């Protein structure tokens, strides 16, 4: 069922506290924030056109990135106050050394119930089984095109056969359901959306079509290439007929549909044309230790400095709660505010 548009409520006057018997941290609008998206690195083995500029990309010095132990310290504190779901992102998370052992350590933290990952899939063929054994549950894989040459162009050098080998390995390892993320860019891959949607006819995958966003360094790609989810849906329905709605959790950013008779589903993620801020349940931890409160706003809270000066877990919890309290109702794209401050690879999608 499509999420209804919800009017922004008034902020409460007092710090939100867990309800009786509840171990949840809420923001000033009463939304339970239970989902931490963790960027493991700002580095990537691709340079996708909607994510990084072709030239001049600067990566954080290694010493500015969180170490494994610093990261686990933050996750332990977050798990104590209700962050039960983790998603590992990047850059490209699979290029971080020691990834399998890091996942294993996260999975052992009390309160962590689910660990998933978003990846370009290039290294999954050799990592998928070890990651599943360590505690990874699910995986999202970027696949913006089915054409090998177009994939090379959009990723600036990637080999699509490595992605499909990674998908096969992830399925074999039990990392299901497989979700395939396609960022739709006008003039590059928008004509391919019916073919991508057709992958779900015989496979129990979810193909997710994502609107391109005006992030730092690639705002020109958004300006020239935005294709709304409504346009993408219409293009698919021209080929396959009316789509059937599928019920999904309100906190899921995707509105979910199915081609009649298909094994899998289609997700439409519309941060620009149909914002889903009312049900947002997440904040992000950047690779350099900042809590990012909204993907499309530049406001961040430093937690690395607390960890590095030996703060107690209670102090970390208080900083995380204060950050959640500051979480905005939503982004400001409709009001013309595009000050994201960082690119996607620096934030962690």
LUMRO-525967 format. One record per residue (C-alpha): residue number from 0; residue in one letter; chain; x, y, z. Coordinates in Angstrom, 2 decimals. Last residue first. Example, Ala and Ser with C-alpha at 12.3 -4.5 7.8 and 13.67 -1.06 7.14 Angstrom:
! LUMRO-525967
k,r,c,px,py,pz
1,s,A,13.67,-1.06,7.14 $
0,a,A,12.30,-4.50,7.80 $
This chain:
! LUMRO-525967
k,r,c,px,py,pz
348,x,A,23.77,5.60,1.29 $
347,x,A,27.07,6.24,3.09 $
346,x,A,27.87,9.89,3.58 $
345,x,A,31.23,10.19,1.82 $
344,x,A,30.24,7.94,-1.10 $
343,x,A,26.97,9.87,-1.47 $
342,x,A,28.65,13.25,-1.78 $
341,x,A,28.94,15.76,1.03 $
340,x,A,27.61,19.14,2.14 $
339,x,A,23.98,18.35,1.30 $
338,x,A,23.10,22.00,0.80 $
337,x,A,20.27,21.49,-1.69 $
336,x,A,17.65,23.72,-0.03 $
335,x,A,15.21,24.76,-2.79 $
334,x,A,12.09,24.56,-0.64 $
333,x,A,11.06,21.32,-2.32 $
332,x,A,14.54,19.95,-1.70 $
331,x,A,14.49,20.72,2.02 $
330,x,A,14.85,17.29,3.59 $
329,x,A,12.60,15.92,6.28 $
328,x,A,11.35,16.21,9.85 $
327,x,A,14.84,17.04,11.03 $
326,x,A,16.82,14.80,13.41 $
325,x,A,17.91,16.94,16.35 $
324,x,A,16.52,14.50,18.95 $
323,x,A,18.40,11.69,17.24 $
322,x,A,21.64,13.62,17.74 $
321,x,A,20.93,14.21,21.43 $
320,x,A,20.18,10.51,21.89 $
319,x,A,23.47,9.61,20.17 $
318,x,A,25.42,12.03,22.36 $
317,x,A,23.73,10.69,25.52 $
316,x,A,24.50,7.12,24.50 $
315,x,A,28.14,8.00,23.93 $
314,x,A,28.35,9.57,27.38 $
313,x,A,26.79,6.45,28.92 $
312,x,A,29.32,4.29,27.06 $
311,x,A,32.10,6.23,28.72 $
310,x,A,34.27,8.67,26.81 $
309,x,A,37.82,7.62,26.02 $
308,x,A,39.03,10.70,24.18 $
307,x,A,38.88,8.89,20.88 $
306,x,A,35.28,7.76,21.37 $
305,x,A,34.03,11.26,22.11 $
304,x,A,35.91,12.74,19.16 $
303,x,A,34.41,10.12,16.87 $
302,x,A,30.85,11.08,17.82 $
301,x,A,30.58,14.30,15.82 $
300,x,A,27.00,15.33,15.05 $
299,x,A,26.00,16.19,11.48 $
298,x,A,23.65,18.66,9.76 $
297,x,A,24.29,18.72,5.99 $
296,x,A,20.79,17.75,4.89 $
295,x,A,19.93,15.28,2.11 $
294,x,A,20.79,12.02,3.87 $
293,x,A,19.23,13.15,7.13 $
292,x,A,20.70,12.92,10.65 $
291,x,A,24.31,12.14,9.76 $
290,x,A,26.14,10.96,12.87 $
289,x,A,29.80,11.70,12.21 $
288,x,A,32.60,9.17,12.73 $
287,x,A,34.86,9.40,9.70 $
286,x,A,33.15,6.50,7.91 $
285,x,A,29.81,8.23,8.31 $
284,x,A,27.19,6.96,10.74 $
283,x,A,23.70,7.37,9.35 $
282,x,A,20.28,7.89,10.94 $
281,x,A,17.17,5.88,10.42 $
280,x,A,13.46,5.44,11.16 $
279,x,A,11.91,7.61,8.43 $
278,x,A,8.13,7.27,8.44 $
277,x,A,7.16,10.89,7.80 $
276,x,A,10.20,11.41,5.56 $
275,x,A,8.86,9.34,2.66 $
274,x,A,9.32,12.01,0.01 $
273,x,A,7.33,11.55,-3.23 $
272,x,A,9.04,13.53,-6.02 $
271,x,A,12.61,13.88,-4.72 $
270,x,A,13.11,10.96,-2.32 $
269,x,A,11.15,8.60,-4.60 $
268,x,A,12.14,4.96,-4.06 $
267,x,A,10.06,2.66,-6.25 $
266,x,A,10.24,-1.06,-5.47 $
265,x,A,9.34,-3.83,-7.89 $
264,x,A,8.52,-7.38,-6.86 $
263,x,A,9.52,-10.97,-7.55 $
262,x,A,7.89,-14.16,-8.85 $
261,x,A,5.77,-12.29,-11.39 $
260,x,A,2.13,-13.20,-12.12 $
259,x,A,0.96,-9.61,-12.54 $
258,x,A,3.98,-7.33,-12.33 $
257,x,A,4.36,-6.54,-8.67 $
256,x,A,4.40,-3.33,-6.66 $
255,x,A,6.27,-1.91,-3.65 $
254,x,A,6.63,1.71,-2.53 $
253,x,A,10.21,1.78,-1.35 $
252,x,A,11.44,3.83,1.63 $
251,x,A,10.47,0.97,3.98 $
250,x,A,9.39,2.53,7.28 $
249,x,A,5.72,2.13,6.35 $
248,x,A,6.24,-1.62,6.11 $
247,x,A,5.20,-3.06,2.73 $
246,x,A,1.89,-4.17,1.22 $
245,x,A,2.11,-5.02,-2.47 $
244,x,A,0.31,-2.99,-5.14 $
243,x,A,-0.36,-4.73,-8.45 $
242,x,A,1.08,-3.15,-11.58 $
241,x,A,-1.11,-2.34,-14.56 $
240,x,A,0.18,-3.68,-17.91 $
239,x,A,3.57,-5.22,-18.61 $
238,x,A,5.03,-3.03,-21.38 $
237,x,A,3.29,0.33,-20.96 $
236,x,A,3.12,-0.45,-17.25 $
235,x,A,6.91,-0.31,-17.02 $
234,x,A,7.05,3.14,-18.61 $
233,x,A,4.28,4.38,-16.34 $
232,x,A,6.13,3.18,-13.27 $
231,x,A,9.30,5.01,-14.36 $
230,x,A,7.37,8.22,-15.02 $
229,x,A,5.72,8.05,-11.61 $
228,x,A,9.09,7.29,-10.03 $
227,x,A,10.42,10.57,-11.36 $
226,x,A,13.27,10.66,-13.86 $
225,x,A,15.94,13.20,-12.93 $
224,x,A,18.76,13.35,-15.49 $
223,x,A,19.72,16.91,-16.30 $
222,x,A,19.38,18.44,-12.86 $
221,x,A,20.29,15.21,-11.06 $
220,x,A,23.49,14.74,-13.09 $
219,x,A,24.34,18.42,-12.48 $
218,x,A,24.00,17.82,-8.73 $
217,x,A,26.83,15.26,-8.95 $
216,x,A,29.58,16.77,-6.78 $
215,x,A,27.47,17.17,-3.63 $
214,x,A,24.18,15.31,-3.83 $
213,x,A,21.31,16.27,-6.08 $
212,x,A,19.48,12.90,-5.95 $
211,x,A,18.72,10.38,-8.74 $
210,x,A,15.35,8.70,-8.23 $
209,x,A,15.66,5.05,-7.28 $
208,x,A,14.14,2.03,-9.01 $
207,x,A,14.26,-1.07,-6.81 $
206,x,A,14.26,-4.53,-8.39 $
205,x,A,13.06,-7.03,-5.79 $
204,x,A,14.14,-10.56,-6.49 $
203,x,A,12.10,-13.78,-6.50 $
202,x,A,13.21,-14.62,-10.08 $
201,x,A,11.12,-15.57,-13.11 $
200,x,A,9.19,-12.35,-13.77 $
199,x,A,11.37,-10.21,-11.49 $
198,x,A,14.08,-9.67,-14.10 $
197,x,A,11.42,-8.05,-16.28 $
196,x,A,11.65,-4.89,-14.20 $
195,x,A,15.21,-4.43,-15.46 $
194,x,A,14.02,-4.85,-19.04 $
193,x,A,11.13,-2.42,-18.48 $
192,x,A,13.55,0.11,-16.88 $
191,x,A,15.98,0.07,-19.77 $
190,x,A,14.85,3.28,-21.51 $
189,x,A,15.78,5.22,-18.36 $
188,x,A,19.38,3.97,-18.56 $
187,x,A,21.58,6.84,-19.72 $
186,x,A,19.49,9.59,-21.29 $
185,x,A,17.52,10.20,-18.13 $
184,x,A,19.11,8.63,-15.07 $
183,x,A,17.38,5.86,-13.09 $
182,x,A,19.31,4.61,-10.05 $
181,x,A,18.83,0.83,-10.07 $
180,x,A,19.10,-1.09,-6.81 $
179,x,A,18.76,-4.88,-6.92 $
178,x,A,17.31,-6.58,-3.84 $
177,x,A,18.06,-10.22,-3.13 $
176,x,A,15.74,-11.65,-0.48 $
175,x,A,17.85,-13.36,0.60 $
174,x,A,21.48,-13.78,1.55 $
173,x,A,21.26,-17.57,1.51 $
172,x,A,24.86,-18.22,0.44 $
171,x,A,23.71,-19.51,-2.97 $
170,x,A,21.74,-16.32,-3.50 $
169,x,A,24.75,-14.18,-2.60 $
168,x,A,27.02,-16.23,-4.89 $
167,x,A,24.63,-15.83,-7.83 $
166,x,A,24.38,-12.09,-7.25 $
165,x,A,28.17,-11.82,-7.06 $
164,x,A,28.62,-13.67,-10.36 $
163,x,A,26.03,-11.30,-11.83 $
162,x,A,28.03,-8.32,-10.59 $
161,x,A,31.32,-9.68,-11.91 $
160,x,A,29.74,-10.10,-15.35 $
159,x,A,28.85,-6.39,-15.27 $
158,x,A,32.47,-5.27,-15.46 $
157,x,A,33.01,-1.77,-14.08 $
156,x,A,35.04,1.00,-15.78 $
155,x,A,33.40,4.35,-15.26 $
154,x,A,30.35,2.99,-13.43 $
153,x,A,27.84,4.44,-15.90 $
152,x,A,30.12,3.84,-18.90 $
151,x,A,31.08,0.26,-18.00 $
150,x,A,27.46,-0.54,-17.24 $
149,x,A,26.49,0.91,-20.62 $
148,x,A,28.99,-1.44,-22.26 $
147,x,A,27.74,-4.49,-20.38 $
146,x,A,24.04,-3.74,-21.00 $
145,x,A,21.78,-4.91,-18.18 $
144,x,A,21.70,-1.50,-16.51 $
143,x,A,21.64,0.17,-13.09 $
142,x,A,22.58,-2.85,-10.98 $
141,x,A,23.56,-2.00,-7.41 $
140,x,A,23.26,-4.95,-5.03 $
139,x,A,21.21,-4.98,-1.83 $
138,x,A,21.99,-7.77,0.66 $
137,x,A,20.41,-9.68,3.50 $
136,x,A,21.32,-11.55,6.68 $
135,x,A,25.02,-10.95,7.43 $
134,x,A,25.94,-13.05,10.46 $
133,x,A,29.50,-14.31,10.01 $
132,x,A,28.37,-17.37,8.01 $
131,x,A,26.58,-15.06,5.57 $
130,x,A,29.70,-12.92,5.21 $
129,x,A,31.88,-15.99,4.58 $
128,x,A,29.48,-17.25,1.91 $
127,x,A,29.25,-13.89,0.12 $
126,x,A,32.94,-12.93,0.11 $
125,x,A,34.49,-14.57,-2.98 $
124,x,A,31.70,-13.92,-5.48 $
123,x,A,30.72,-10.81,-3.57 $
122,x,A,33.70,-8.74,-4.70 $
121,x,A,32.04,-6.88,-7.60 $
120,x,A,28.63,-6.74,-5.93 $
119,x,A,28.14,-2.98,-5.99 $
118,x,A,27.24,-3.23,-2.32 $
117,x,A,24.48,-2.43,0.17 $
116,x,A,24.63,-4.55,3.31 $
115,x,A,22.32,-6.09,5.89 $
114,x,A,22.62,-6.83,9.60 $
113,x,A,19.56,-7.70,11.70 $
112,x,A,18.87,-8.26,15.39 $
111,x,A,21.56,-6.23,17.13 $
110,x,A,20.39,-5.96,20.75 $
109,x,A,23.34,-7.77,22.29 $
108,x,A,26.45,-7.43,20.07 $
107,x,A,27.45,-10.78,18.51 $
106,x,A,26.32,-9.79,15.01 $
105,x,A,28.60,-6.75,15.15 $
104,x,A,31.67,-8.92,15.91 $
103,x,A,30.89,-11.29,13.04 $
102,x,A,30.35,-8.39,10.66 $
101,x,A,33.76,-6.98,11.63 $
100,x,A,35.33,-10.40,11.17 $
99,x,A,33.97,-10.59,7.62 $
98,x,A,35.00,-7.03,6.75 $
97,x,A,38.65,-7.40,7.78 $
96,x,A,39.89,-4.88,5.23 $
95,x,A,37.21,-2.51,3.86 $
94,x,A,36.80,-3.00,0.09 $
93,x,A,33.49,-4.85,0.62 $
92,x,A,31.84,-1.74,2.05 $
91,x,A,31.95,0.26,-1.19 $
90,x,A,31.74,3.96,-0.58 $
89,x,A,30.29,2.83,1.74 $
88,x,A,27.39,0.85,3.22 $
87,x,A,26.67,-1.57,6.04 $
86,x,A,23.07,-1.65,7.22 $
85,x,A,22.33,-2.19,10.91 $
84,x,A,19.00,-2.96,12.57 $
83,x,A,18.41,-3.14,16.33 $
82,x,A,19.17,0.46,17.26 $
81,x,A,17.12,0.41,20.46 $
80,x,A,19.06,2.30,23.09 $
79,x,A,21.57,-0.41,24.04 $
78,x,A,22.22,-1.13,20.37 $
77,x,A,23.51,2.42,19.88 $
76,x,A,26.11,2.03,22.63 $
75,x,A,27.34,-1.31,21.27 $
74,x,A,27.40,0.15,17.73 $
73,x,A,29.58,3.07,18.87 $
72,x,A,32.11,0.79,20.55 $
71,x,A,32.07,-1.51,17.52 $
70,x,A,33.04,1.39,15.28 $
69,x,A,35.85,2.47,17.56 $
68,x,A,37.12,-1.13,17.70 $
67,x,A,37.07,-1.50,13.91 $
66,x,A,38.83,1.83,13.43 $
65,x,A,36.85,4.91,12.46 $
64,x,A,38.29,6.90,9.58 $
63,x,A,40.33,10.06,10.18 $
62,x,A,43.62,8.16,10.37 $
61,x,A,43.05,6.77,6.88 $
60,x,A,42.99,10.24,5.34 $
59,x,A,39.51,11.09,3.98 $
58,x,A,39.07,10.66,0.24 $
57,x,A,39.21,13.51,-2.26 $
56,x,A,37.38,13.23,-5.58 $
55,x,A,38.90,15.67,-8.07 $
54,x,A,37.77,13.94,-11.24 $
53,x,A,34.81,11.98,-12.62 $
52,x,A,32.51,13.22,-9.85 $
51,x,A,31.12,10.52,-7.58 $
50,x,A,27.65,9.08,-6.94 $
49,x,A,25.40,9.64,-9.96 $
48,x,A,28.19,8.92,-12.49 $
47,x,A,29.38,5.77,-10.74 $
46,x,A,33.10,5.78,-9.89 $
45,x,A,33.87,2.14,-9.05 $
44,x,A,36.27,0.39,-6.65 $
43,x,A,35.06,2.57,-3.81 $
42,x,A,36.48,4.57,-0.91 $
41,x,A,34.44,6.47,1.68 $
40,x,A,34.70,3.54,4.06 $
39,x,A,32.58,1.51,6.48 $
38,x,A,29.53,3.74,6.13 $
37,x,A,27.05,2.58,8.75 $
36,x,A,23.28,2.85,8.34 $
35,x,A,21.69,2.70,11.78 $
34,x,A,18.01,1.71,12.05 $
33,x,A,15.94,1.99,15.23 $
32,x,A,14.76,5.60,15.31 $
31,x,A,11.19,5.64,16.67 $
30,x,A,9.42,8.76,15.30 $
29,x,A,7.94,10.95,18.03 $
28,x,A,8.52,14.27,16.27 $
27,x,A,11.44,15.24,18.53 $
26,x,A,13.18,11.96,17.74 $
25,x,A,12.59,8.66,19.47 $
24,x,A,15.03,6.21,21.06 $
23,x,A,13.56,2.78,21.81 $
22,x,A,13.83,0.38,24.73 $
21,x,A,10.10,0.16,25.50 $
20,x,A,8.60,-1.32,28.66 $
19,x,A,6.92,1.97,29.56 $
18,x,A,7.45,4.44,26.71 $
17,x,A,11.00,5.40,25.89 $
16,x,A,11.82,9.09,26.33 $
15,x,A,11.36,12.02,23.96 $
14,x,A,13.13,15.14,25.22 $
13,x,A,10.50,17.70,26.11 $
12,x,A,8.76,20.43,24.13 $
11,x,A,7.42,18.20,21.38 $
10,x,A,7.94,19.20,17.77 $
9,x,A,4.71,19.94,15.94 $
8,x,A,3.67,17.42,13.34 $
7,x,A,4.63,17.58,9.66 $
6,x,A,1.64,16.56,7.57 $
5,x,A,1.61,12.94,6.47 $
4,x,A,1.37,11.88,2.83 $
3,x,A,0.07,8.34,2.76 $
2,x,A,2.41,5.43,2.12 $
1,x,A,1.38,3.41,-0.91 $
0,x,A,0.00,0.00,0.00 $
